[in-house]
Amino acid sequence: MKKPRPDYPSRSNRTVNTIILPVTLLQNERELPTFALLDSGTEGSAFIDYAWVSEKNIAVKKIPNPIILYRFNGDAMSAIRYYAIIDMRT
């Protein structure tokens, strides 16, 4: 039986130029139905909210040297400190 997907984000909560796809994340035979924001500018990496990862008990590993993220104007914003290996299917 197919698991129900979470509620689709309402049009009022997103901009016109976004593409949001329903996906299922897979880790250790667990399936987590959710949504993914398509970003054609990424290069083989994807970002996921740490609070959501913690809430869903997704296994993470600590990065030895955190990666600092910068805003478009050059200001430091936050750091990537953990990573997870997750398969995704549409």
C-alpha positions as CSV (number, residue, x, y, z in Angstrom):
1,M,0.0,0.0,0.0
2,K,1.3,3.4,-1.0
3,K,2.0,5.8,1.9
4,P,0.1,9.1,1.9
5,R,2.1,12.2,1.0
6,P,2.2,15.2,3.3
7,D,0.1,18.2,2.3
8,Y,1.4,19.9,-0.8
9,P,2.7,23.4,-0.1
10,S,0.0,26.0,-0.9
11,R,0.6,28.3,-3.9
12,S,0.4,31.3,-1.5
13,N,3.5,29.9,0.4
14,R,5.8,29.7,-2.7
15,T,6.9,32.0,-5.5
16,V,5.9,31.6,-9.1
17,N,9.4,30.5,-10.2
18,T,9.7,27.5,-7.9
19,I,9.3,23.9,-8.9
20,I,8.3,21.6,-6.0
21,L,8.2,17.8,-6.6
22,P,6.7,15.1,-4.5
23,V,9.5,12.7,-3.6
24,T,10.2,9.8,-1.3
25,L,13.5,9.7,0.7
26,L,14.9,6.3,1.4
27,Q,17.4,5.4,4.2
28,N,17.9,2.0,5.7
29,E,14.7,0.6,4.2
30,R,12.7,3.5,5.7
31,E,10.5,5.6,3.3
32,L,9.8,9.3,4.1
33,P,7.3,10.9,1.7
34,T,8.0,14.6,1.4
35,F,8.6,17.4,-1.2
36,A,11.8,18.6,-2.9
37,L,12.5,22.1,-4.3
38,L,14.1,21.7,-7.7
39,D,17.2,24.0,-8.1
40,S,18.9,23.7,-11.5
41,G,22.0,25.5,-10.1
42,T,23.1,22.7,-7.7
43,E,26.0,20.6,-8.6
44,G,25.5,17.1,-7.2
45,S,24.7,18.3,-3.7
46,A,21.4,18.8,-1.9
47,F,20.6,20.6,1.3
48,I,18.1,19.5,3.9
49,D,16.8,21.2,7.0
50,Y,18.6,19.8,10.1
51,A,15.6,20.2,12.4
52,W,13.5,18.1,9.9
53,V,16.3,15.5,9.7
54,S,16.4,15.3,13.6
55,E,12.6,15.1,13.8
56,K,12.5,12.2,11.3
57,N,15.5,10.4,13.0
58,I,17.6,10.3,9.8
59,A,21.1,9.1,10.5
60,V,23.8,11.8,10.0
61,K,27.6,12.0,10.2
62,K,29.6,14.9,11.3
63,I,31.8,16.8,8.8
64,P,35.4,17.1,10.2
65,N,35.7,20.7,8.8
66,P,32.3,22.6,8.7
67,I,31.5,24.3,5.4
68,I,30.6,28.0,5.8
69,L,27.7,29.2,3.7
70,Y,27.6,32.8,2.5
71,R,24.8,35.0,1.3
72,F,24.9,36.5,-2.1
73,N,26.5,39.7,-0.7
74,G,29.4,37.8,0.9
75,D,28.1,37.8,4.6
76,A,28.5,34.4,6.4
77,M,25.2,32.9,7.1
78,S,25.7,29.5,8.8
79,A,27.7,26.3,8.5
80,I,27.1,22.8,7.2
81,R,28.2,20.5,10.0
82,Y,26.6,17.2,9.2
83,Y,25.7,15.1,6.1
84,A,23.4,12.2,5.4
85,I,23.4,9.7,2.7
86,I,19.8,9.4,1.4
87,D,18.4,8.0,-1.7
88,M,15.5,9.9,-3.4
89,R,12.9,8.8,-5.8
90,T,10.0,10.6,-7.5
